[in-house]
Amino acid sequence: QDPNSSFVRYGLAQALASAGQFKEAVAQYQELLSRDPLYVAAYFHGGQTLEKLGDVDAARQMYVTGLDACVQKGDMHTR
């Protein structure tokens, strides 16, 4: 109902990943991060989903970018 909600888009991505729809989940994580680059949990779960697709290089890049976002946000727990 609210496509601009980061929380809702994150939930959609999580549901798609849980259903094994990894490409669709990655697309949702990427859309979320393009709108809200400090939604740090999406980097971790997006990276895991990329690993499930066998794209280790893209997963690594997502993790590295996520670490930078954690520092920028001041979220050392997630980092």
ABEGO torsion letter per residue (X at the ends): XBAABAAAAAAAAAAAAAAGBAAAAAAAAAAAAAABAABAAAAAAAAAAAAAAGBAAAAAAAAAAAAAAAAAAGBAAAX
